[in-house]
Amino acid sequence: MSDEFKNGTCAPSDCASCGLDCGNTSPESHNTITLTLDDDTEIECAILTVFPVEKQEYIALLPLDENGQNQSGEVYLYKFSRTETGDPILANIESDDEYAKAAEAFDVVLDNARKAEAAREPLE
């Protein structure tokens, strides 16, 4: 997996962690990461958010097609950490129980983002 983030901004409904209410939903302006899969296929993904569950952080990624769009609505969840120098590290979530906890926490993040956007309030 690539460990390079591309800089950008996001809208609360798309990137709950940035806290900016920029209203910019253009895929080119979002933070992205390129995942390299086991078969060496590369997938560009928009970074939706990094969120904690207990003592572990997770990252939610939205896979993008060649036009920078996501038609499937599918979201990828990975463990997230950083090296001592601050470079991001993504790792697979190995257990079903851990994945369920991360998915539930991500649902809460999405619900909070939707509520904040509907109320035109900043995200917390």
N, C-alpha and C positions, 0 to 999 in steps of 0.2 A: 504494500500500500504506500502511496505517496504520503510524505509527511509535510507537504507544502500547502498552506492555505493561501488562496487568492483573496485579497482585500476587497471589501464591498460593503454595502449597507443592505438593510432588509426592512420589510414591513412586519408589524407584530403578528399578523396571521401566518406569516411564513417563517420567521426567525425569532422565536420567543426570547432568545437569550440576549439579543443585542440591546434591547431597551430603547431603541430609536423609533420614533414614529414618523419615518420618512415617507411612507406611502409608496415606496418604489418597489414594484413587483416584477421588474424586468429581471429575468434569470441572469443576465450578464452582470448585474450589479450585486448579486448575492455572494457571500463567501462560499467558495467551492473547494472541493478536494477531489483528487483523482484516485479512485480505488483500482488496484491491480489485483484481479482475482487469481485463483489457483491455476487457471488455464491461460494466464497472461492477458486475458481480456481486460481492457481498461474502461471504467465507467466514471463519468463526471457526475458528481453529486453536489447538490446544494446543502450547505450545513444549516440545519433547522435550529438546533439548540444543543448545548451541553448541559446536563442536569445531574444532580446527585441522587443516589439511592443508598441510604445508610452510609457506609464509608467509601463507596465506589462512585466514580463519575461515569456517565454514559453519554454518547453522542448520537443524535438522530440525523440521518442523511436521507435526502430525497434524490433518487437516481434521475438523471436528466438524459433525454435522447439527444440526437445530433443537432436538434433545433433549440436545445436548452429548455425543453418542456418535459413535464411528467404527465403522461397520459394514464398511467395505471393507478396512481394514488398510493403506491407501495412506498414504505419507509423502511430504511435499514437502521437497525440499532446495533451499536458496538460498545464495548468497554472503552473508556477514554482515560488517558493519563498523559503525563509529560515527562520527558527526560530531564536530567539535571540542568541541561542547557535550555529547556523550555520547548523543545521540539515535541509535537504531538505524537502520541502512540495510540493506535487503534488495535483492539484485539477482539476476537470472536467471543460471544457469550456462550459458554459451553453447556450450562445446565438449563433445562426447561423451567425450573423454579426461578432461577436468576433472571431468565428472559421475561417471565411473566411479571416479576416485580418491576423490571425496567420498563416494560410496555405499559403497565398500570401507571407508573410515575409519568411517563411521556403523555399518556392520556390526560392526566391532571394538568400538565404544562399546556397542552393544547386547549383544554377547557378554559384555563385562566387567560390565555392569549385571546381567545374568542370573546370572552366576557369583557376584557379590557378594551378590545377593539370596538365592540358594540357600544360600550359606555364612553368611548374616546378618552380612556384613561391610560396613563403610562403603565407599563408592566412593572411588577415588583420583582 
